Amino acid sequence: MVCQKVVIKNPTGLHLRPAGILCKEAMQFNALITFTFRGNTANAKSVLSVLGACVKSGDEIEIICDGSDENEALSTMVKIIEDGLGE
């Protein structure tokens, strides 16, 4: 299991479009990919779970990857978040 904290940089937070991008990327990996925010855990492969976390711009989340391709999954997830999730 690997994890890393990252700050959401896109100005609108994790609304529908960036949540969809995040989920699409997460589903390419076999690893279980979740993130924690304000004591709650969300499944990064579920758009509803990501939206339900109510993550806004400037919030810090911790991404947790566990599985056979966890290192690649973590680096990819952190990179797309730092790049602004398409915004």
C-alpha positions in Angstrom: 0.0 0.0 0.0 1.3 3.5 -0.9 -0.2 6.9 -0.2 0.5 10.5 -0.9 -1.2 13.8 0.0 -2.1 16.2 -2.8 -3.9 19.5 -3.0 -6.8 20.0 -5.5 -5.7 22.8 -7.8 -8.5 23.1 -10.3 -10.7 26.2 -9.4 -14.0 24.3 -9.2 -12.9 21.4 -7.1 -14.1 17.8 -7.9 -17.4 18.5 -9.6 -18.8 16.2 -12.3 -16.3 16.7 -15.2 -13.0 16.4 -13.1 -14.6 13.6 -11.0 -15.2 11.7 -14.3 -11.7 12.3 -15.4 -10.3 11.1 -12.1 -12.5 7.9 -12.2 -11.6 7.2 -15.8 -7.9 7.3 -14.9 -8.4 5.2 -11.8 -10.2 2.5 -13.6 -7.2 1.8 -15.8 -5.4 0.2 -12.8 -6.0 -3.1 -11.0 -5.1 -1.5 -7.6 -7.8 -0.4 -5.2 -7.6 3.4 -5.4 -9.3 5.5 -2.6 -8.8 8.9 -1.1 -9.4 10.3 2.3 -10.8 13.7 3.0 -12.1 15.1 6.3 -12.1 11.6 7.9 -14.1 10.0 5.1 -12.9 7.6 2.5 -14.0 7.7 -1.2 -13.6 5.2 -3.9 -11.7 6.9 -6.7 -13.2 4.5 -9.3 -16.8 5.7 -8.4 -18.0 9.1 -9.7 -20.8 9.1 -7.1 -18.3 8.4 -4.3 -15.9 11.2 -5.6 -18.7 13.7 -5.9 -20.0 12.7 -2.4 -16.7 13.7 -0.8 -17.5 17.4 -1.7 -13.8 18.3 -2.3 -13.3 22.0 -3.2 -10.4 23.9 -4.7 -7.5 24.1 -2.3 -8.5 21.1 -0.2 -5.9 18.4 0.5 -6.8 14.8 0.0 -4.7 11.7 0.6 -4.6 9.2 -2.2 -4.2 5.5 -1.2 -3.4 2.8 -3.7 -3.2 -0.9 -2.8 -2.5 -3.6 -5.4 -0.2 -5.0 -8.0 0.3 -1.7 -9.9 0.0 0.6 -6.8 3.1 2.6 -7.5 2.2 3.4 -11.1 -1.4 4.2 -10.0 -0.3 6.6 -7.3 2.1 8.5 -9.6 -0.6 8.8 -12.3 -3.3 9.9 -9.9 -1.1 12.5 -8.3 0.0 13.8 -11.7 -3.5 14.3 -13.1 -4.6 16.1 -10.0 -1.6 18.4 -10.0 -2.2 19.1 -13.7 -5.7 20.3 -12.9 -7.9 17.4 -14.1 -8.4 18.8 -17.5 -9.3 22.4 -16.4 
